[in-house]
Amino acid sequence: MNAPRLFEEMVKGRIAPALRDLGMRGSGQNFRLPNEDGDYALLGFQKDSWDGTMRFTANVAFHSARGWQDARDRHGWLPAQPTASSMYAVEPDLQGWSERIGHLMDPPHDHWWTIPTESDVPVVADHVIAVVRGTVLPQLRTRLAGIEPPPQPTKEIGPVADCPAPTCAYPPVAWVDGAELDSLSGVLAADEGDDPDLDAVQRELVDRARNVAVPRARAWKVLHISRARLDEYADRIGAGAALTFAQLLAVNLLGTDDLLAPARWPDVTALVTAWAAQLPDANPDATLVVGEDAVALMPLTAALTRDDHGFGSSVVQPLMPATLYLLEELSSANAV
């Protein structure tokens, strides 16, 4: 069974029932701890694909109902309801709170889970539930009650070496302190193999993918997201009733972490489209860097060593692995 399917079945069969027992409501990837005032105490799971594998984390957020409506009155583009996995480019105007689940853990770090095999599902699910019970709910319940929340641990930059969870998968950003670019490039090249070009089968898939137009009714299944989320993301990038290969790639990349205001998604889509137009000869080391105030295509080594604080909270997505993953999904769905 593939990793996205394992994740979906784990959430549906194990995590969601446990969260409901803890007082939360919701399904799929989004849950809410309700109260009489209609405040938004949110937990949202976030998936990411990397080098043919999948990892996931969770985001936590709180917005009072009044505060959210006041923000919508000032910023008409805000949605009717917030989500935990979306960041909105009007902070701190919202006067809300949001955090990655790993930064509430001990030691605090950007924690991502993996599901190596089906036999790992119970231990992964149990750990997720334990973290929600022990760290997330105290934060949300105190905020719903209007009292001081528990203190948060001090954040670390980058991964930690002693994460207690055996399935922790650190982000694909290799945080580098004083590394030489030449040596780093050599490590990356060794990881990717001596020949970064697409093989013959992949090149044939790319040729067919250029002409693909996947209807929305089918695209959400290819990307392993809900139909409602697909429609939201497709509207943001200006897609029509069917999505091109470049548009599918853009949605797949941007949907992993909502760091950009919706109005900027077309800009990122244009960058991805320009890169995809060069396939199969596009630069295999090209990296999409997406942050609240940063959108760029650059070599991976430049993204890792950029001296810009804003990039510290950005998503760094190497484009070729994401492209190969999408080609595999399109092929599996008989869409190319």
N, C-alpha and C positions, 0 to 999 in steps of 0.2 A: 504494500500500500504506500502511495507517495506521501511526502511530508505534509503538504497542504491538507490532504484528506484526513490524515492522522490528527492534525491540529483541530480541524473542524469537528471531528467526531469526539475528540477529547473534551473540547469546550462544551459541546452539546450534551454529552453523556455523563461527564464527571464534574467539570468546573461550574457550569451554569446551575445545576441543582444545588451544589454546595453554597454558591453565592446567594441563591434564593433562600436557603435555610438561614443564612446570616442576615437576611432582611433586605437584600438587594432585589431589584427588578430589572428585567431585560433579557436579551437573547443575542445570539450571534457573537459579535465582538464588543457590544456596548451594554453597560449596566449602570444602574442608577440607584442610589440610596434615597428613597422618597421621604418627604415630610409634608406637613399640612400647608406650608407656605409656597410649595412648588419650587423650592430652591434646587439647584443643579449640583448634586454631589455625585461625581461621575467616575467611572472606571472604564477604560477602553483598551482593548488589546490591539496590538500593532504588529503586522507581519512584515518580513523582509526576506528577499531571496538573494543568496550570495553564492556564486560559483556552483550552481546546481543544487544547493541545499537551502533549507528554510530555517529561519530563527524567528522568535517572537518575544515581545516585551509587553509592557502595559503602561498606560499613562493615567494619571489621577488628576482631577480638577474639581474646583468648587467655584460656583458663581451664585450669588443670591439672585432670586427671581427679579427683584426690583433693580439690582445693579445691572443685570443683563438687559432689561428693558430700557433702562436709561442709556446704556451704551448703544443699543439699537436705534434709539431716537437720535443719537448724534452721528451714528455711522450706519447708514441705511443698507450697506452691503452685508452686514452681519446676518447670519441665519436666524430663524425663529428660535432655535434652541442650540446651545453650544454642544460640542462633543469633547471628550477628554483628549482625543488624539489630534485635535486641531489647535494650532497656535494662531492667534489673531493679532494683526499688526497695529493694534491700538493700545497695547499694554504700555504703561500701567493704567491707562484710562479706564480699563474694565474693572479694576480694583478686585480682581478675583485671585485665584491661586491655582497653579498647576505644577506638576512634578512628574518625572519619570519614576516608576516604581522602584528601580534599583537604587535611586538616591535616597530612598527611605530605609534601605536595608543596611545591615552591618556586616562587612564594611560597605560604605556607600560607593556605588559605581554604576555605570550604565549597563545594567544586567539584561542579558538576552538568554532565553531558554532555547534549546534544541530538543528534538525528539529523534534520536539516532535510529531506534527501531520501535516496533509496536510494543515490545516488552517493556520499554522505558516509559510508556504512557502513565502508568500508575504513580511512579515516583515523581515525574514531572508535575502531574496534576496535583498531587499532594503538596508539593513544594509551593506551587502557585497559590493554592488555597491557604496554606499556612502564612505566606507573606501577606496576602490580603487581610486575613484575620488579625495578624499581629501588628502590621504597620499601616495598612491603608485605612481600615475602618476607624481606628482611633483618630486619624487626621480628619476624616469626613464627618464623623459623629460630633466631634467637638465644634467643628465649624457650623454644622447644622444647628447646634445648641447655642451658638453665639458665645462660646467660651474659648479661652486660650488653648490652641492645639498643642500637642506634645512637641518638644523641640526636635528639629531635624538634624541628622548628623551632618558634619561638614563634608561637602562634596570633594571627591577626588577627580582629577583630570585624567581621563583615559582609564584603561582596565586596571584591576587590582590582581595581584598574583595569588591571593589566598581566598578566592571566592569559595564559600563552603558548598555550593551546589555543583555536583559532578557534571551536570549538563550545561553549565554556563558557557555561552558562546560570545566571546567578546566582539565588539563591532569590528568591521573590516578595515577600520582606519588604524594603521600602525603608528601609534603616537611616537614620534621620534624626537629625542632630545640631543641636539648637537650632532646628528648623524651626517655623514658625508653623502652628498647626493649620488656620487658615482657608486658607492658601495650599496646604497639603498636600491638604486636601479638594478644592480646585479642580483640582489635578493629577489626583487620582483620578477625579473626575467627568469630566474631559476624556478620560481613558483609557477610561472605561466608556461614554461617549456621554452625550448630554443626557437621554435617557429610559431609566432603569434598569429599567423594568417589562418583564415578559415579553411577547413578541409573541403574536399570536393562536394561532399554531401551537404555541408552547411552552406556552401556557395549556391548550390542548387535551391536550397530552401529560401535563401535570401532573394534569389531571382523571382521565385514564385510569390514571396511575401510582398514584393514591390506592388503587386497588382491586387493585393488582398483588400477587401472592404467587409469587415465583420459587423453584422447588424448588432445593435445594442442588446437585442434579446439573446444573443449568443456570446457577446463580448464579456459579459460579467462572469460567465462560467469559465472562459479561457483565462481570465485574470484572477479567478478565485476570490472575488469580492461580491457583495450583494448587488442586486440590480439597482437598488436605490442609490448606493454609493457610486456605481458605474455611471448612472445618469447625472449625478451631481458633478463628478469629475469630467465627464464628457462635455457637459455644458460649460464648465470652466475653461476648457481648452478650445471651445468653439467648434466641437465636432458635430456632425450632422447625425442622420439616422444610422449611419455605419461608420466605423473607425478604420482608418488606414493603419498600416503597420507602424509608421512613426507615431501616430496618435496613441496606439496601444502601448508602445514603448514609453511614451511620455506619461501616460496614466499609471503604468506599472511602476515607474520610477518615483513620480510625485506622490502616489498613493501610499508609499511606505512611511512618509513622515510629512504631515501637513504644516510645514514651516513657513510657507509663503502665503501671503494674502491672495485670495482667489483672483483678483485682478491681474496678478503677475504670472499666472499659469500660462497664458498664451506666449509670453516671452520665453519661458523655459521650453515650451513645446517647439518654438521656432529654432532654438539651439539644438534640440534633439533631432528635429527634422533635417536640419542642415547636415548634422553628423551622419544620420542614417542614409542620406542621399549619396554619400560617398562609399557606402558598402558595396562590395565586400572589401574595399581597399581603404576604409576609414582607419584612422589611427587607433590601434587596439589599446593604447595606454591612455586614451582620452577619458577624462573624468568629469562628471557633472557634480558641481558643488552647489548645493541649495541651502540657503539659510534665510532668516527673516529679512536680512538686508543684503544678501549676496546671492547672485546667480552667475555662474561662470562655467566655461569648459576649459580645462587645463590638464596638463600631464599629472598623473597621480603623485609623482614626487613633489611637484609644486604645490599641490593641494595639501599634502601632509606637512609641509614646512612653511606654509604661508604665515607671516607674522601679523596676524589680524585676529583680535579677540573675538570678533563676530563669527569667525569660522570655527571657533571652539564648540559651538552648539549647532553646527551645520551637519547636513547629511552629505556624505561623500560617496558617490555612486559610480564606480567604473562602468563604462557603457557597454563594453564588449561582453562581460559575463551576463549582464542584464539582457542583452540582445540574444545571446545563445539560449538563455532560459526561456525567453518569450518564443523563440523559434521552436523549442521543444514542446511548449504548451500548445502552440498553434498546430504543430504536426500531430500531437496526441489527440487534438480535437478535430482532426481532419479539416482544418481551416486553410491549410496550404498544401 
